[in-house]
Amino acid sequence: MNADQAFEVHAAMRQHGIAGTVTPVTPDNPGSTWIVLDADGRDVTGSVLARVAAARGRRSERGFVVAR
């Protein structure tokens, strides 16, 4: 993913409580590819992207429906 996508993924991870660190593959080059690392430093980009997509696809379970 690029830097813009990384920003969006990081925001979604915070919103949905998904753990991980979003970082560029080449730390000196923010324009490089970005990945997600777990607490042990393993690349978990694929699973995190799947969790973010699933979390975004869920409907809210709170609120009211007003029928007219």
Buried (B, 14 or more C-beta within 10 A) or exposed (E): BEEEEBEEBBEBBEEEEBEBEBBBEEEEEEEEBBBBBEEEEEEBBEEBBEBBEEBEEEEEEEEEEEEE
